[in-house]
Amino acid sequence: MCGIVGYIGKKQAAPILLNGLSSLEYRGYDSAGIAVRDGDGDISVTKAKGRLKALAEKIDNGKAVKGCCGIGHTRWATHGAPSETNAHPHTSNDCSVVAVHNGIIENYQELKDKLTHKGYTFYSQTDTEIAVNLIDYYYKKYKVGPIDAIAKTMVRVRGSYALAVMFKDYPGEIYVARKDSPMIIGVTDKEVYVASDVPAILNYTRTVYYIDNLEMGRLTPGKAEFYNLDGDIVDKTPVEITWDAKSAEKGGFEHFMMKEIHEQPKAVSDTFHAYLNGDTEKANSVLSVDLSKTGLTDEDMKNFSQIHIVACGSAYHVGVVAQYVIEDLVRIPVRVELASEFRYRNPILSKDELVIIVSQSGETADSLAALREAKKLGVKTLAIVNVIGSSIAREADYVMYTYAGPEISVATTKAYSTQLIASYMLALGLAKARNLLTDTIISEMLYEINDIPAKIQHILEDKERIQWFASKYSNVHDVFFIGRGIDYAICLEGSLKMKEISYIHSEAYAAGELKHGTISLIEDGTLVIGVLSQSELYEKTLSNLVEVKSRGAYLMGLALAGNYNIEDTANFTVFVPKTDEHFTASLAVIPLQLLGYYISVARGLDVDKPRNLAKSVTVE
C-alpha cells in the first residue's frame, strides 16, 4: 500500500521519480507527489489528487522541476481523504524536513497532541505529517544529526512505516527508515534509488539492499550506509534481482492482468522445475521432488504432527486447496487460517507443528505478524513467497520461493498459480519423506504437474468463448460459485476475481450447504457457476446445479473434458483438460480469471487498479 521512490545522482530527478511512481501505481493511486531539491538547495514540493498522470501533467512529465535529488509517493489513503493537501510529500512547519511515508502510525493522535503543545500546527489529516514534525522536533531540540533525530522518532512511533526523508540542512542526501513496511535501496556507481518494490528500479539497477526492521539508512550518490537504532553502522550484502525490466512492462497487452494470465505457463513451469529432480524430456526418467533449497530435511518433514497454513486473500485460497491435497496425500491434519485472525485468537501451537505463511510480496502485514507470533511460540515456519529478500522470507525458518516474476496487476493470477505448484511440490515432498507414496506414484504425479503449463496454454487459446459469455452477462448483479472439496476452493478464488475487478457481488458456497439457507438467494436470471472437477463429487454437485436451475438460475458449468453430460444441465459450459484431480485448481482457475477480466473490461473498469484496493497490504 502506497508507493515510495527516491533518487540521488547526476541526472534530473523528477522524470526518474515519475517513472518509478508509474511502476508502483498499483500500490496506490488516490494522489501523488514529489519533492526535489534544486541546485540552490531549496526543496520544491508538487502534489496532485487522482492518478499519476495528473501530477505528470502538472510538471510537464518532470521537465519543469530541476534538481538531482528527490523523493516521491503515490498514495492509497488511510488517514485523511484523497486530496492534494493530504497527498505526500509532507513538510515540517518551517519546511526544513520533507518526507514520504508508507504505513500507519497508530499513536498519531497522542503524538499530535504532544507536538501541538510544543507549538506545531498541522495542515493535513494524515499521520505522516505528525511523523515529519516529530523528526523536526527531535532534530532541533537535541541539535543532533538526521540519523539520531529519526532514531528518536522511531522509538516513539507505534505502527508500521517506511520513510524517505530529506533535510534542508543536508543537501544531496536522503535518509530512510523502516518498520514492517517494505523498502529497497538500489545502488550503482554514481546513483542511489529508493523504492517500495522492485519494478520501480528495474530500469536502472538490479543491485539492491533490503533494509531490516528498525533500521535506517543514509544515502548519497553511489553510496548507502545503514544504521541500527543505536546509531551503529550495519553491514549489508547486496542482492542481485534476476527479473528484467521487460517483465514489468505490458508487452503489447492492453492490461497487466491479461499479460500475467498469459505468463502463467512459464511461471508454473519455472516454479515446478525449481523443486524437481529428473529430466522431463528424457523418456522413462524417474522424477522426484527436491526441497533441499528450502532448508527442509526429511527428518523435519517426518516429525511434523500438524500444519497450519496462514495467509490472506488469494493466498488463503491457495491454502484451502493445499489443505485438501496435503491431508489426502500426507494424512496429516492441516488447518487453514486467515492471517488477520490467527494472531489475535491466541493460537494453540505445539513445537512439533509447522506454520506455513503464503504471501506473494513477502511483506503482507497480517501474514508477517502471524509468522512472528508462531516464532515467538517456538514453532517452525515455512514461507512460500515470490520476492527474494522480503521480510517474510528473511524471518521464516524455511523458504520456498515461487518464480512468478513481478506481478503488477492488483488482482493476482500468476502468483496464485505458482503458489499452487509450490504447495503440490511440498505435499509430494512430505509424502515421500513419510513413506506414504512410492517413487513410481510420485513420479507419475510429477509428470502430471509437468503437463499443466501446456494445458493452461490450451485453455488460453480458447478464451474467446469466455469473452463472448462475459460480454453477455457483464450487467448481472449477483453471481454465485458452487463446488465441493477442491472445487469449493476454486470457487473461492473465482468469486474473489469477480468481485475485486468487476465490482459485481459474488459469493462462493460449498454446494452441499445450499439447502441450509443460501438457496433462498436464487431467483430468475441469477448467474450460478458450478465447478465440477472432482469425479467422486461430480454427481452431487450436478444435482445441486439442477436444484438452482429449477429455481430460475442461469448456469455456467466448469468441468474436466469428458464430462459432457453437464451440457444437458448447464446453459453454458467450459471444459478444461484432464489432469490428476489433486491438481485441477491449476486448470479450473484459468477460465475464472478470464471471466473476471472480460467482465471488468466489458463494464469499462480499470482492470489493473480496482477501486479501494492496493497490491500489497502492508498495513493492518
N, C-alpha and C positions, 0 to 999 in steps of 0.2 A: 504494500500500500504506500502510495506516494513514491515519486522517483527523484533521486538526488544525483546531480552531476557537478563536477568541478574540473578546472583546468588551470595549470601553470606552465608557461613555456615561453616561446618566442613568437608564436602565432597569435592572430587576433582571436580572442577567447569566445566572443559571442556566437559566431557561427558554429564553433565546436560544441558549445553548450546546447544550442538549439538542436544540433544533430543528435547529441546524446539524449536529450529530452524526448526527441521524436522516437528513439528506440525504446524509451521507457514509458511512453504514454499509456501503455496497457496497465501501468501501475497506478495511474491517477490522471484524471482529465477534467476536473472541475475548474481548475485555474492553473496558471503557470507564471513563472517569473525568473529573472536573472539579476545578479549583482556583479558588476565588472569594475575593476579598478583601472583608471586611466593612467596615462603617463605622468600626470601631476600628482598622483597618489590619491585622488578623490575617488569615491565609490559611488557609482550611479546604479540605481535600482529601477527596474522596469517590470511591471506586472500587468496581467490581463486575465479577465474572467473567461471561462469557457475553454475550448480546445486550444491546443498549442498554436494553431495557425493564427489565432487572434494576437498572440504575443509576437509571432514571427512577422506579421504584417505591421505591427506597431514599430518594430525596429528594423524594417527593411531586411528581413532574414538575417539580422545580425550585423549588417554592414554599417548601420548608424551608430553602433556602440563600439568605441575604441578601447583598447586595453588588452593585456595578455594574461590577466589573472582574474578568474571569476568563478562563481558558483551559481547553480540553477536548480529549479524544482518544478515538478508537475504534481498537482495536489489531488488527493482523494479526501474529501472533507471529513473531519472528525469533530473538532471543536470549532464552531462557527460555520455559518452557511457559506456556500461558494460565492465569493465576491472578490473584487480587486483588492479591497482592504485586507481581507483575510488571507489572500494569496501570499506565498513566500517569494522571495526572502523577507525576513523581518529584521528590523533595526532596533538598537537601543535608543533611549530618549535623545541622545545627542548624536546618533548615527555613527558612533565610534566603533560599534560592534555590529556586524551583519551576519545572519545565519540562515540556513535552511535545515529542516528537521523532518525526519520520518519517525513516526511512533506516537505514543500517547504519554503525557506526563500526568500521572494520576493525582498527585498532590498539588496541582497547579493553583487551585484556589487558595490553599494555605500559603504558597509562595507568593502569590499575587498580593495577598493581604500584607505580608511582610514587606514587600517592595513598595507598596502604596504608602505604608508608614514611613518608609525611608525617602519618600518624595517622588517616586517614579509614577508616571502616568502611562495609560495604555490606550492605543487606538484601535485594536482589533479584538476579536472574540477568541483568539487562538491561545492554546497552551504554549506554542512556540515563542510568542513574544515574551512570555514570562521567563522562559529559559534564556533568551538573549539578554534580557535586562539583569537576570541573576548573574550571568557571566560578567557583564559590565560592572555590577555591584562589587563582586569579589576582586575583579581586576583593579578597580580604583581604590577600594577600601584598604586592601593589603599591599597595594603597589607591587604586585607580582607580575610575572610574565604570563602569556596566554595559556601555557600548559598547566600552571598552578591554578589559574583562575577557572579553567574548565574542570580540573580535578575537584576543586572545592564545590563546584556546581553539581558535578556527578554524584558526590556524596549526599547532597541534599535532595536530589531529584529521585522520586519513585516512579517507576513505569518503564517504558521502553523508548529507545531513541537511537537514531543515527544522526549525527550533527556534522555539518561542514560550516566552519566559522572563518570570517575574515576580520582582522583588527586594523583600524585606520593607522595605528602606530607601527604596524609591521607589514609594509608593502612587499608584494611578491611572495607572500606566504599564505597558506591555507592550513587551518587546524581542523582536525576531525576527531570524533569520539563516538563510541558505540556501546550500547547495551541492548541486546535482544533483537535489534533491527539490523538487517544486512547492510554491509558496506564493503566495497573492494577498492583497492588502490592499484592503478596500472602505471607502470614506470617504463620510460625509455631513457636514452642517454641525456636528453635535454628537456624532457617534459614529464609531468605527472598528471594523471587523470583520476578523478573520483567518480564512483558510480554506485548505485544501489544494486545493479545487476549487470551481468557480463555483456549483454548486447550493446550497451551504451559505449563500450570502449573497444569493441572488436575491430573497428576500422582503424584503430590507432596502435594498439598493442595487445599482445596475448600473455604478457608477463605481469602477474598480479600478486598483490599481498592481500591476505584476509586479516582484518582486524578482529581480535578476540574480544570477548565481553569485558567491559570495564577497562578498555584500553583507549589510548589517544594517539594521535599522530601529528607530526609537524611536516608539512610538505613544502618543498622548494623545487625550483626547476631541476628535474632529473634525479631528485633525491627524496626519500621518505624515511623518517625516523619515527619509531614507535615507543610509547611510554606506558607504564602502569600507573595506578593511582598515586603511588608514592613519588612519581616523577622519575623513576629509574628507567633507563633505556631497555627495551625489549628487543632481542634479536629475532628476526624472522627470515624464513626462507621463501623466496618467491615461488609461485606455482605457474606452470605453463598451461594456458587454456587451449584445448585441442579443437574447439569449434572454430570454423572460419566465418568471416563476415557475411558471406553469401547465405549462410544458413539462417541468418536473422533477417533476411530480406524476402519479399513476397515471391520473387522468381516467376513473374508472369501471371500469378493467380490474383483474382480480384480481392481475396481476403487471406489473411494469415491462416485462419481456421481451415479453409479448403486446402491450402498448401500443406498444412500439418496433417490433415486427414490423409493426403496422398503420400506423405512421408512415412506413414506407419509401417509399410512392408520393410523398409530399410531399418527403421528404428527397432522393430521387433526382431529382425534378423541379427542386428548388431548386439542387442542385449542377450539374445539366445546364445550366440557363439562366444560371448564373453565368459560364459559359465559351462562350456561344452568341451568334453574330451572326445576326440574321434573326428574322422573326415566324412562329412555327409556326402561328398562327391564320389567317394570310393565305395564300390559295390561290396555289400556284406560287412561293412565296417561296423563294429560294435560301439555304440555311443554310450557315454556316461556323463554324469554331472561332476563338475569340478568347482567346488565352493571355497577352495583354498584362499583365493584372493579376498574373500570376505572376512577372513580370520576365524571362521567356524571350523572346528575339528570334528571328526567322527565321534570322539569322546564327548564333546559338548552336546552334539545332537542326540546322542543316546540317552543323555541324562535329563533332558527337559521333561518335566511332568505335565506342563500345560503351557499354552501360548496365548498371549494377549496381543491382538493387533489393534493399534491405536492410530487414528487418522481423522481427517476432515474432508468433507465434500466428496469428490470423485475418488480420492484415495481411500476414503472409508468404504466406498462401494467395491473397490478392489479387495479390501479386507473381507467383505462379505463373500465374494467369490472364493477367496483363499480359504476362508473357514470351511466351506463345503469341500474343497479339494483336499486340504490338509487332513481334515478329520476322516475323509474317506480313504485316503492313501496311507496315512501315517497312524491313524487310530489313536490320536492324542487330542484331548479337549482343547478347543480354540474358542476364545471369546473375542468378539469384535466390539471395539469401544470408540465412541466419539471422543476425540481428544479434549474437547471443551467440557465434557462431563467427567472424564477419567480423573483428572487431578483434583476435582472438588468433592468426590464421593468417598474420599479416604479409602482407596482401593486396598483390598486384601491380597497381598502378593507373597509368594514364597521364594526363597533364594534358588530353588531348582526350576523356576519358571523362566520363560523368555518373553520379553516385551518387544514387539516389532513396531517401529514407527515408520509410517509410509508418508512421504512428502516429496512433491516434485522439486520445490525450491530448496528444501532443507532448512528453511527459515520460518515455517509456519509457527506462529506464536504459541498456539494451544498445544501443538504437537511437540514443540521444543520443551514446553513446561511439563508435559506428560513424561517425556524422556527423563527429565531431571528428577521428577517425582519417583520414577522407577529406580533410577540410580541411587537416590537417597535411601531407598529401602533395600539396597543391596542386590537388586535383580539385574541380570544381564539384559542388555539391549542390543537390538539389531536395527540399523537404519536402512530402509530402501529409499534411496534418494537419487536425483538426477544431477545435482550440482556438486562437483568436486570441491572440497574445502568448505562447504556450507556448515553452519553451526551444528545441525543435527548429525551430519557426517563426522565432524570432528569429535563430538561428545559421546557418540554411541560406542559400545564395546566392539561391535562388528558392523561392517558397512557393505551393503550390496548396491553397487551403482547401477542405474539404468542408463541406457545410451540413446536417449531421445534427442539430444542436442537442444538448442534453445527453443523454447515454446513461447510464442509471443501472444497468441490469442488468449483472451481470458478463459474461454471455455476449453478445458483440456481435452485432447484427443490422443496424441501420440505418447504423452507422458503416462496417461491411464493405460494404454496398451502395453507399454514397456513394463509398467509395474505388474500387470497381469503375468507377463512372461517371467519376470523375476520371481513371482510367487509360485508359479508352476515349477521352476527350477529348484526353488527352496524345498517345495513339497517332495519332489523326487529325491533330492539330496537327503532329506530327513528319512524318507522311506528306505533308502539304501543303507544309511548308517544304522538303522534299527532293524535291518534284515527282514523287511516286510515285503519287498518286491525283489524278484530275481533280476539279474543283469539283463536277461533277454527281454523281460517285460519293460524294464526301464528304457532299454534301447529302442524298443518299438514305440514307446510313448514319446521319446525324444524325436524320432523320425516324424511323428505326427506334428509336434511343435515346429519342426523344421519346415513343414509344408504350409504352415499358417501364413507366412508372408505372401506366397503365390496365391493362396486362396483369398486373402484380403484384396490383392490386386484384381482378382477375378470379380469380386463384388463391386469394386470401384468402376470397372469397365461397364457395369450395367446401371450406373447411378441415374441415368436419365429417367428411368421408370419412377424412381423415388422423387425426382424433381417434379415430374408431372403430378404425382399424388400430392406432394406438398403444395403446389400451386392451387390445387383443387380444394384443399382443406386448410388454407392459411388463415381463414377467418373463424375457425372454431373457437369456442370459449373455454371448453374443458376437454382434457384428454386423460384417459386412464390407461395405465400399463398394467397388465396382469401376467403372472407366471408363477411357477413353483420351483423350489430348490434354486439351483444356479440361475434359472430363468428369472426368478424374482430379483436376484442380484443384478441381472442385466437390466431389468425393468427400472430399478432404482437409478441407474446411470442414464438410461434413455429418457426418463422423466426429468431428471436434472438438466440434461442438454436442452430439452424442450423449453422448460420454464426460464432458464437463465438467459437464453439468447432470443427467444421469440416472445417472452412476456405472456405466454398463454398458461393459464392454470393447468397444471398436470400433477397427477399423483400415481405412485406405484403401489400396487397391492399384491400381497400373496393371494393367488387366485382362490385358494380354499377359504379365505376369510371373507369373500364377497357376501355370503349369506349372513354374516354376523354384523350387518349394518350398512356396509358401503354400497351394496347393490341398490339401495334406495336413491342413490345419486344418478342412476342411469335413467335417461329419458330419450325421447325420439331424437335421433341425429347425433347423440353423444358418440364421440370417437373413442373406441376402445382398441388398444393394441395388445394383442396376445403374443407372448414369446413361448415357443414350444420346441426347445432343442433337446429335451431330456426324454428319452424313449419310455422310461418307466412312468413318467408323469404326463406323457402326451395325451392320453385319452381323458384323464381327469381335467386337464386344462382345457381341452377341446369341449368338454361338457360345460365348463364354466363360460366359454365363449357362446355356446348355444343359449345358455341362460340369459346372458346380457343381450344377445341379439333378439330374443323373444320379447324383450322389453324396449326395443326400438334402437338399440345401439348399432352404429356403423362399425364394422370390424376390419381391422388390418391384422393379418396373421404373419408371423415371422417364424419360419421353421427350417429344419435341415432338408436339403434336397432329398427327394424320395417320398416325403410325407405329403403327397399331392392330394390326399383326400381332404386336407384342410380347405382346399378351394371350394368344396361343397358348402362350407360354413362361412368362411371369411369373404368379405366383399372385395378385398384387395390383399394379395399375398406376395411376400418376398421370401425367396429361398436363398439360403447360404450353403456353401459346400459342406459335406460331411467331414467330421473330424472326431477324434476321441471326445466323448461327451464331457470329460473334465475340463476341456479347453474351449468349449463352444462360446464362452463370453467373448473371446478374442475375435470371433467372426460375427456373432449376432449384434455386437455393439456398433459395427460399422454402418449398417443401414439406419440405425437410430441416430448416429452422429449426422449422417447426411440429411435425414429428415428434419432434425432441428435446424441445421444450417439452411436448407432450402426454404423452410417456412419463415425463418428470420429474414432471408433475402426477399421473399415474396411480400413480406409486410413492410419492406423498406427500412429495416432497422440496421443499426451499426453492429454487425456480427462480432467483430473483434473486441469491441469495447461496450458491452452491455451496461445499461444504466445501473448505478449504485454498486457496481462490482469492481474489484481490483484483482489482479492476477495472483499476487502473493499476499496472504493475510498475515501481516507481521505484527498486528496489534490484536488485543482481545476484543 
